[in-house]
């Protein structure tokens, strides 16, 4: 579309002023902090990398991994569920 390589695109974010990539990255950082309860001063990328390593280790050791949503021991609590969610068509 703009005839730039990825390297050129990312290097352009180093110029002074607001850049759409920086704005998007800031929004993503906020979303990760909110979704995972990450401390505002912590690095979200480091948090996600460490989480990935932890989960990969659990998977390698054939240990259970709790996915998103209600923890398994809360599945019977119907009052904790709602229908206001995204679902596949």
MOPAC internal coordinates of N, CA, C and O (Angstrom, degrees):
PM7 1SCF
backbone

  N    0.0000 0     0.00 0     0.00 0    0    0    0
  C    1.4506 1     0.00 0     0.00 0    1    0    0
  C    1.5291 1   110.07 1     0.00 0    2    1    0
  O    1.2310 1   120.08 1   130.55 1    3    2    1
  N    1.3479 1   117.45 1   -49.45 1    3    2    1
  C    1.4616 1   120.24 1   179.01 1    5    3    2
  C    1.5166 1   111.37 1  -104.50 1    6    5    3
  O    1.2310 1   120.48 1  -179.59 1    7    6    5
  N    1.3229 1   116.69 1     0.41 1    7    6    5
  C    1.4547 1   122.19 1   177.85 1    9    7    6
  C    1.5316 1   112.24 1    62.01 1   10    9    7
  O    1.2310 1   120.51 1  -142.30 1   11   10    9
  N    1.3471 1   116.63 1    37.70 1   11   10    9
  C    1.4590 1   122.13 1   177.60 1   13   11   10
  C    1.5214 1   109.38 1  -114.26 1   14   13   11
  O    1.2310 1   120.63 1   -35.01 1   15   14   13
  N    1.3189 1   116.39 1   144.99 1   15   14   13
  C    1.4593 1   119.47 1   171.80 1   17   15   14
  C    1.5301 1   107.63 1   -76.39 1   18   17   15
  O    1.2310 1   120.55 1   -15.07 1   19   18   17
  N    1.3424 1   116.55 1   164.93 1   19   18   17
  C    1.4695 1   119.29 1   176.92 1   21   19   18
  C    1.5188 1   110.89 1   -59.37 1   22   21   19
  O    1.2310 1   120.82 1   140.55 1   23   22   21
  N    1.3229 1   116.04 1   -39.45 1   23   22   21
  C    1.4671 1   119.16 1   179.16 1   25   23   22
  C    1.5286 1   110.53 1   -60.19 1   26   25   23
  O    1.2310 1   120.55 1   134.11 1   27   26   25
  N    1.3300 1   116.55 1   -45.89 1   27   26   25
  C    1.4677 1   119.98 1   179.50 1   29   27   26
  C    1.5380 1   110.98 1   -63.59 1   30   29   27
  O    1.2310 1   121.14 1   139.66 1   31   30   29
  N    1.3181 1   115.43 1   -40.34 1   31   30   29
  C    1.4557 1   119.42 1   179.57 1   33   31   30
  C    1.5252 1   111.26 1   -61.86 1   34   33   31
  O    1.2310 1   120.20 1   130.70 1   35   34   33
  N    1.3219 1   117.23 1   -49.30 1   35   34   33
  C    1.4660 1   120.35 1  -179.29 1   37   35   34
  C    1.5322 1   111.91 1   -68.77 1   38   37   35
  O    1.2310 1   119.85 1   144.45 1   39   38   37
  N    1.3129 1   117.88 1   -35.55 1   39   38   37
  C    1.4748 1   119.43 1   178.11 1   41   39   38
  C    1.5236 1   110.76 1   -67.00 1   42   41   39
  O    1.2310 1   120.43 1   150.24 1   43   42   41
  N    1.3372 1   116.79 1   -29.76 1   43   42   41
  C    1.4684 1   118.97 1   179.56 1   45   43   42
  C    1.5293 1   111.27 1   -65.42 1   46   45   43
  O    1.2310 1   120.37 1   159.26 1   47   46   45
  N    1.3351 1   116.90 1   -20.74 1   47   46   45
  C    1.4703 1   119.28 1   178.63 1   49   47   46
  C    1.5261 1   111.65 1   -73.95 1   50   49   47
  O    1.2310 1   120.18 1   169.70 1   51   50   49
  N    1.3245 1   117.27 1   -10.30 1   51   50   49
  C    1.4678 1   121.22 1   179.29 1   53   51   50
  C    1.5310 1   112.44 1   -82.12 1   54   53   51
  O    1.2310 1   120.29 1   168.27 1   55   54   53
  N    1.3299 1   117.04 1   -11.73 1   55   54   53
  C    1.4587 1   120.27 1   179.73 1   57   55   54
  C    1.5257 1   109.57 1   -71.69 1   58   57   55
  O    1.2310 1   120.16 1   -24.21 1   59   58   57
  N    1.3218 1   117.30 1   155.79 1   59   58   57
  C    1.4674 1   119.94 1   178.78 1   61   59   58
  C    1.5258 1   111.44 1   -60.87 1   62   61   59
  O    1.2310 1   121.34 1   -27.61 1   63   62   61
  N    1.3117 1   115.04 1   152.39 1   63   62   61
  C    1.4580 1   120.59 1   177.97 1   65   63   62
  C    1.5163 1   112.35 1    99.14 1   66   65   63
  O    1.2310 1   121.39 1    -7.15 1   67   66   65
  N    1.3121 1   114.94 1   172.85 1   67   66   65
  C    1.4656 1   121.29 1  -178.53 1   69   67   66
  C    1.5238 1   109.61 1   -76.48 1   70   69   67
  O    1.2310 1   120.85 1   -43.53 1   71   70   69
  N    1.3132 1   115.99 1   136.47 1   71   70   69
  C    1.4642 1   121.87 1   179.63 1   73   71   70
  C    1.5264 1   108.32 1  -125.67 1   74   73   71
  O    1.2310 1   119.65 1   -41.39 1   75   74   73
  N    1.3429 1   118.27 1   138.61 1   75   74   73
  C    1.4626 1   120.55 1  -178.61 1   77   75   74
  C    1.5379 1   113.72 1   -55.65 1   78   77   75
  O    1.2310 1   119.53 1   146.19 1   79   78   77
  N    1.3178 1   118.49 1   -33.81 1   79   78   77
  C    1.4655 1   120.34 1   178.23 1   81   79   78
  C    1.5205 1   111.65 1   -66.56 1   82   81   79
  O    1.2310 1   120.57 1   140.36 1   83   82   81
  N    1.3223 1   116.51 1   -39.64 1   83   82   81
  C    1.4643 1   120.22 1   178.23 1   85   83   82
  C    1.5338 1   110.67 1   -65.97 1   86   85   83
  O    1.2310 1   120.88 1   138.95 1   87   86   85
  N    1.3261 1   115.92 1   -41.05 1   87   86   85
  C    1.4655 1   120.83 1   178.96 1   89   87   86
  C    1.5243 1   109.57 1   -62.96 1   90   89   87
  O    1.2310 1   120.41 1   134.32 1   91   90   89
  N    1.3377 1   116.83 1   -45.68 1   91   90   89
  C    1.4665 1   120.92 1   179.71 1   93   91   90
  C    1.5276 1   110.83 1   -63.38 1   94   93   91
  O    1.2310 1   120.21 1   139.14 1   95   94   93
  N    1.3285 1   117.20 1   -40.86 1   95   94   93
  C    1.4610 1   120.60 1   180.00 1   97   95   94
  C    1.5254 1   110.95 1   -65.11 1   98   97   95
  O    1.2310 1   120.34 1   139.79 1   99   98   97
  N    1.3223 1   116.96 1   -40.21 1   99   98   97
  C    1.4650 1   120.46 1   177.58 1  101   99   98
  C    1.5281 1   111.14 1   -62.12 1  102  101   99
  O    1.2310 1   120.55 1   138.10 1  103  102  101
  N    1.3371 1   116.56 1   -41.90 1  103  102  101
  C    1.4679 1   120.39 1   178.66 1  105  103  102
  C    1.5246 1   110.77 1   -65.39 1  106  105  103
  O    1.2310 1   120.63 1   140.76 1  107  106  105
  N    1.3226 1   116.41 1   -39.24 1  107  106  105
  C    1.4618 1   120.45 1   178.23 1  109  107  106
  C    1.5234 1   110.62 1   -65.23 1  110  109  107
  O    1.2310 1   120.29 1   137.65 1  111  110  109
  N    1.3262 1   117.05 1   -42.35 1  111  110  109
  C    1.4704 1   121.17 1   177.78 1  113  111  110
  C    1.5298 1   111.13 1   -59.48 1  114  113  111
  O    1.2310 1   120.52 1   137.20 1  115  114  113
  N    1.3242 1   116.61 1   -42.80 1  115  114  113
  C    1.4734 1   121.25 1   178.60 1  117  115  114
  C    1.5220 1   109.84 1   -63.04 1  118  117  115
  O    1.2310 1   120.33 1   136.97 1  119  118  117
  N    1.3379 1   116.98 1   -43.03 1  119  118  117
  C    1.4632 1   120.82 1  -179.21 1  121  119  118
  C    1.5299 1   111.27 1   -64.40 1  122  121  119
  O    1.2310 1   120.09 1   139.25 1  123  122  121
  N    1.3280 1   117.44 1   -40.75 1  123  122  121
  C    1.4713 1   120.86 1   178.69 1  125  123  122
  C    1.5229 1   109.75 1   -65.50 1  126  125  123
  O    1.2310 1   120.40 1   134.94 1  127  126  125
  N    1.3284 1   116.83 1   -45.06 1  127  126  125
  C    1.4698 1   119.87 1   179.58 1  129  127  126
  C    1.5303 1   110.61 1   -59.51 1  130  129  127
  O    1.2310 1   120.83 1   137.10 1  131  130  129
  N    1.3299 1   116.03 1   -42.90 1  131  130  129
  C    1.4656 1   120.41 1  -178.56 1  133  131  130
  C    1.5319 1   110.58 1   -69.10 1  134  133  131
  O    1.2310 1   119.85 1   134.74 1  135  134  133
  N    1.3121 1   117.88 1   -45.26 1  135  134  133
  C    1.4665 1   121.68 1  -175.98 1  137  135  134
  C    1.5215 1   112.62 1   -66.40 1  138  137  135
  O    1.2310 1   120.44 1   143.79 1  139  138  137
  N    1.3322 1   116.76 1   -36.21 1  139  138  137
  C    1.4606 1   120.49 1  -174.95 1  141  139  138
  C    1.5265 1   113.32 1  -108.03 1  142  141  139
  O    1.2310 1   120.12 1  -179.92 1  143  142  141
  N    1.3221 1   117.37 1     0.08 1  143  142  141
  C    1.4573 1   119.76 1  -179.35 1  145  143  142
  C    1.5186 1   112.61 1    67.70 1  146  145  143
  O    1.2310 1   120.60 1  -144.78 1  147  146  145
  N    1.3176 1   116.45 1    35.22 1  147  146  145
  C    1.4632 1   121.66 1  -178.79 1  149  147  146
  C    1.5273 1   109.42 1   -77.94 1  150  149  147
  O    1.2310 1   120.71 1   -43.25 1  151  150  149
  N    1.3163 1   116.25 1   136.75 1  151  150  149
  C    1.4532 1   123.18 1   177.93 1  153  151  150
  C    1.5341 1   109.62 1   -55.00 1  154  153  151
  O    1.2310 1   119.74 1   -44.30 1  155  154  153
  N    1.3404 1   118.10 1   135.70 1  155  154  153
  C    1.4648 1   121.14 1  -179.19 1  157  155  154
  C    1.5275 1   114.28 1   -55.72 1  158  157  155
  O    1.2310 1   119.91 1   153.29 1  159  158  157
  N    1.3416 1   117.78 1   -26.71 1  159  158  157
  C    1.4669 1   118.90 1  -179.18 1  161  159  158
  C    1.5334 1   112.73 1   -90.05 1  162  161  159
  O    1.2310 1   120.55 1   173.74 1  163  162  161
  N    1.3352 1   116.55 1    -6.26 1  163  162  161
  C    1.4702 1   120.19 1  -178.54 1  165  163  162
  C    1.5319 1   110.70 1   -81.73 1  166  165  163
  O    1.2310 1   121.20 1   -24.46 1  167  166  165
  N    1.3052 1   115.31 1   155.54 1  167  166  165
  C    1.4612 1   122.07 1   177.92 1  169  167  166
  C    1.5344 1   108.82 1   -83.81 1  170  169  167
  O    1.2310 1   119.69 1   -67.25 1  171  170  169
  N    1.3473 1   118.19 1   112.75 1  171  170  169
  C    1.4630 1   120.13 1  -177.42 1  173  171  170
  C    1.5299 1   112.92 1   -61.43 1  174  173  171
  O    1.2310 1   120.15 1   145.16 1  175  174  173
  N    1.3202 1   117.32 1   -34.84 1  175  174  173
  C    1.4644 1   120.06 1   179.87 1  177  175  174
  C    1.5246 1   110.77 1   -65.29 1  178  177  175
  O    1.2310 1   120.36 1   137.40 1  179  178  177
  N    1.3289 1   116.92 1   -42.60 1  179  178  177
  C    1.4604 1   120.36 1   177.11 1  181  179  178
  C    1.5232 1   110.44 1   -64.06 1  182  181  179
  O    1.2310 1   120.50 1   138.83 1  183  182  181
  N    1.3332 1   116.65 1   -41.17 1  183  182  181
  C    1.4583 1   120.68 1   177.81 1  185  183  182
  C    1.5266 1   110.61 1   -58.17 1  186  185  183
  O    1.2310 1   120.28 1   131.22 1  187  186  185
  N    1.3413 1   117.08 1   -48.78 1  187  186  185
  C    1.4609 1   120.66 1  -178.75 1  189  187  186
  C    1.5298 1   111.63 1   -65.14 1  190  189  187
  O    1.2310 1   120.34 1   141.72 1  191  190  189
  N    1.3229 1   116.96 1   -38.28 1  191  190  189
  C    1.4617 1   120.51 1   177.62 1  193  191  190
  C    1.5286 1   110.19 1   -63.15 1  194  193  191
  O    1.2310 1   120.28 1   133.01 1  195  194  193
  N    1.3231 1   117.07 1   -46.99 1  195  194  193
  C    1.4682 1   120.91 1   179.03 1  197  195  194
  C    1.5294 1   111.33 1   -62.47 1  198  197  195
  O    1.2310 1   120.46 1   140.07 1  199  198  197
  N    1.3399 1   116.73 1   -39.93 1  199  198  197
  C    1.4572 1   120.73 1   177.66 1  201  199  198
  C    1.5256 1   110.52 1   -63.37 1  202  201  199
  O    1.2310 1   120.69 1   138.47 1  203  202  201
  N    1.3212 1   116.29 1   -41.53 1  203  202  201
  C    1.4615 1   120.67 1   178.69 1  205  203  202
  C    1.5216 1   110.83 1   -60.86 1  206  205  203
  O    1.2310 1   120.11 1   136.12 1  207  206  205
  N    1.3224 1   117.39 1   -43.88 1  207  206  205
  C    1.4674 1   121.54 1   178.87 1  209  207  206
  C    1.5325 1   109.88 1   -62.36 1  210  209  207
  O    1.2310 1   120.81 1   135.57 1  211  210  209
  N    1.3228 1   116.06 1   -44.43 1  211  210  209
  C    1.4755 1   120.53 1  -179.79 1  213  211  210
  C    1.5208 1   110.84 1   -60.33 1  214  213  211
  O    1.2310 1   120.26 1   133.10 1  215  214  213
  N    1.3379 1   117.11 1   -46.90 1  215  214  213
  C    1.4531 1   120.74 1  -178.69 1  217  215  214
  C    1.5276 1   112.11 1   -68.61 1  218  217  215
  O    1.2310 1   120.47 1   143.01 1  219  218  217
  N    1.3219 1   116.71 1   -36.99 1  219  218  217
  C    1.4681 1   120.01 1   177.18 1  221  219  218
  C    1.5254 1   110.26 1   -63.52 1  222  221  219
  O    1.2310 1   120.31 1   141.59 1  223  222  221
  N    1.3177 1   117.02 1   -38.41 1  223  222  221
  C    1.4693 1   121.07 1   178.01 1  225  223  222
  C    1.5252 1   110.32 1   -65.82 1  226  225  223
  O    1.2310 1   119.93 1   135.28 1  227  226  225
  N    1.3233 1   117.74 1   -44.72 1  227  226  225
  C    1.4634 1   120.92 1   176.86 1  229  227  226
  C    1.5306 1   110.98 1   -59.47 1  230  229  227
  O    1.2310 1   121.20 1   136.48 1  231  230  229
  N    1.3226 1   115.32 1   -43.52 1  231  230  229
  C    1.4628 1   120.02 1  -179.86 1  233  231  230
  C    1.5286 1   111.03 1   -64.11 1  234  233  231
  O    1.2310 1   120.14 1   136.62 1  235  234  233
  N    1.3257 1   117.34 1   -43.38 1  235  234  233
  C    1.4545 1   121.75 1   178.24 1  237  235  234
  C    1.5240 1   111.37 1   -61.36 1  238  237  235
  O    1.2310 1   120.76 1   143.10 1  239  238  237
  N    1.3327 1   116.16 1   -36.90 1  239  238  237
  C    1.4692 1   121.68 1  -179.75 1  241  239  238
  C    1.5259 1   112.66 1   -84.99 1  242  241  239
  O    1.2310 1   120.32 1  -171.21 1  243  242  241
  N    1.3399 1   116.99 1     8.79 1  243  242  241
  C    1.4724 1   122.44 1  -178.88 1  245  243  242
  C    1.5239 1   112.96 1    54.94 1  246  245  243
  O    1.2310 1   120.77 1  -143.42 1  247  246  245
  N    1.3216 1   116.13 1    36.58 1  247  246  245
  C    1.4638 1   121.68 1   177.37 1  249  247  246
  C    1.5333 1   108.73 1   -98.51 1  250  249  247
  O    1.2310 1   120.12 1   -27.45 1  251  250  249
  N    1.3326 1   117.37 1   152.55 1  251  250  249
  C    1.4703 1   119.49 1  -177.60 1  253  251  250
  C    1.5307 1   111.92 1   -67.91 1  254  253  251
  O    1.2310 1   121.64 1   -32.63 1  255  254  253
  N    1.3106 1   114.47 1   147.37 1  255  254  253
  C    1.4656 1   122.33 1   176.85 1  257  255  254
  C    1.5163 1   107.04 1  -121.78 1  258  257  255
  O    1.2310 1   120.91 1   -53.47 1  259  258  257
  N    1.3247 1   115.87 1   126.53 1  259  258  257
  C    1.4676 1   120.44 1   177.85 1  261  259  258
  C    1.5199 1   108.16 1   -82.34 1  262  261  259
  O    1.2310 1   120.78 1   -61.69 1  263  262  261
  N    1.3132 1   116.12 1   118.31 1  263  262  261
  C    1.4515 1   121.11 1   178.40 1  265  263  262
  C    1.5115 1   112.04 1   -79.43 1  266  265  263
  O    1.2310 1   120.38 1     5.31 1  267  266  265
  N    1.3360 1   116.89 1  -174.69 1  267  266  265
  C    1.4618 1   120.20 1   178.92 1  269  267  266
  C    1.5158 1   111.34 1   -67.03 1  270  269  267
  O    1.2310 1   120.92 1   -19.82 1  271  270  269
  N    1.3091 1   115.84 1   160.18 1  271  270  269
  C    1.4536 1   121.10 1   179.32 1  273  271  270
  C    1.5131 1   111.17 1    99.51 1  274  273  271
  O    1.2310 1   121.66 1    16.93 1  275  274  273
  N    1.3171 1   114.43 1  -163.07 1  275  274  273
  C    1.4628 1   119.70 1  -178.86 1  277  275  274
  C    1.5199 1   110.87 1   -66.77 1  278  277  275
  O    1.2310 1   120.31 1   -43.48 1  279  278  277
  N    1.3196 1   117.01 1   136.52 1  279  278  277
  C    1.4663 1   119.05 1   173.91 1  281  279  278
  C    1.5278 1   109.81 1   -60.05 1  282  281  279
  O    1.2310 1   120.66 1   -28.36 1  283  282  281
  N    1.3087 1   116.35 1   151.64 1  283  282  281
  C    1.4581 1   121.54 1  -176.17 1  285  283  282
  C    1.5214 1   113.17 1   -53.24 1  286  285  283
  O    1.2310 1   119.60 1   143.00 1  287  286  285
  N    1.3241 1   118.37 1   -37.00 1  287  286  285
  C    1.4617 1   120.01 1  -177.05 1  289  287  286
  C    1.5385 1   112.87 1   -76.33 1  290  289  287
  O    1.2310 1   119.35 1  -179.20 1  291  290  289
  N    1.3361 1   118.85 1     0.80 1  291  290  289
  C    1.4615 1   122.46 1   176.99 1  293  291  290
  C    1.5334 1   112.12 1  -114.11 1  294  293  291
  O    1.2310 1   119.41 1  -173.76 1  295  294  293
  N    1.3175 1   118.73 1     6.24 1  295  294  293
  C    1.4613 1   121.82 1  -175.76 1  297  295  294
  C    1.5223 1   113.30 1   -61.32 1  298  297  295
  O    1.2310 1   119.60 1   151.45 1  299  298  297
  N    1.3213 1   118.37 1   -28.55 1  299  298  297
  C    1.4700 1   120.44 1  -177.51 1  301  299  298
  C    1.5330 1   113.04 1   -80.20 1  302  301  299
  O    1.2310 1   119.59 1   170.91 1  303  302  301
  N    1.3182 1   118.38 1    -9.09 1  303  302  301
  C    1.4686 1   121.77 1  -178.81 1  305  303  302
  C    1.5374 1   108.91 1   -84.15 1  306  305  303
  O    1.2310 1   120.43 1   -89.74 1  307  306  305
  N    1.3169 1   116.79 1    90.26 1  307  306  305
  C    1.4735 1   122.01 1  -176.95 1  309  307  306
  C    1.5340 1   112.12 1   -61.47 1  310  309  307
  O    1.2310 1   120.17 1   149.32 1  311  310  309
  N    1.3472 1   117.28 1   -30.68 1  311  310  309
  C    1.4679 1   119.91 1  -178.10 1  313  311  310
  C    1.5327 1   112.74 1   -68.44 1  314  313  311
  O    1.2310 1   119.92 1   167.35 1  315  314  313
  N    1.3098 1   117.75 1   -12.65 1  315  314  313
  C    1.4611 1   121.43 1   178.53 1  317  315  314
  C    1.5288 1   112.42 1   -88.75 1  318  317  315
  O    1.2310 1   120.42 1   179.22 1  319  318  317
  N    1.3167 1   116.80 1    -0.78 1  319  318  317
  C    1.4682 1   121.32 1  -178.58 1  321  319  318
  C    1.5218 1   110.49 1  -106.45 1  322  321  319
  O    1.2310 1   120.68 1   -28.64 1  323  322  321
  N    1.2937 1   116.30 1   151.36 1  323  322  321
  C    1.4475 1   120.98 1   175.13 1  325  323  322
  C    1.5284 1   108.17 1  -140.34 1  326  325  323
  O    1.2310 1   120.73 1   -13.64 1  327  326  325
  N    1.3209 1   116.22 1   166.36 1  327  326  325
  C    1.4599 1   121.24 1  -179.69 1  329  327  326
  C    1.5208 1   111.32 1   -97.87 1  330  329  327
  O    1.2310 1   119.79 1   179.14 1  331  330  329
  N    1.3327 1   118.00 1    -0.86 1  331  330  329
  C    1.4674 1   120.90 1  -176.83 1  333  331  330
  C    1.5182 1   110.66 1   -87.50 1  334  333  331
  O    1.2310 1   120.99 1  -109.85 1  335  334  333
  N    1.3066 1   115.72 1    70.15 1  335  334  333
  C    1.4547 1   120.62 1  -179.13 1  337  335  334
  C    1.5175 1   109.56 1  -140.87 1  338  337  335
  O    1.2310 1   121.21 1   -13.58 1  339  338  337
  N    1.3104 1   115.30 1   166.42 1  339  338  337
  C    1.4542 1   120.44 1   174.85 1  341  339  338
  C    1.5222 1   108.52 1   -78.48 1  342  341  339
  O    1.2310 1   121.00 1   -38.38 1  343  342  341
  N    1.3150 1   115.70 1   141.62 1  343  342  341
  C    1.4615 1   119.56 1   176.32 1  345  343  342
  C    1.5167 1   108.87 1  -143.54 1  346  345  343
  O    1.2310 1   121.55 1   -20.95 1  347  346  345
  N    1.3013 1   114.63 1   159.05 1  347  346  345
  C    1.4551 1   119.85 1   179.85 1  349  347  346
  C    1.5227 1   109.19 1   -72.83 1  350  349  347
  O    1.2310 1   120.02 1   -36.33 1  351  350  349
  N    1.3224 1   117.57 1   143.67 1  351  350  349
  C    1.4823 1   120.14 1   179.39 1  353  351  350
  C    1.5233 1   111.24 1   -66.22 1  354  353  351
  O    1.2310 1   120.10 1   180.00 1  355  354  353

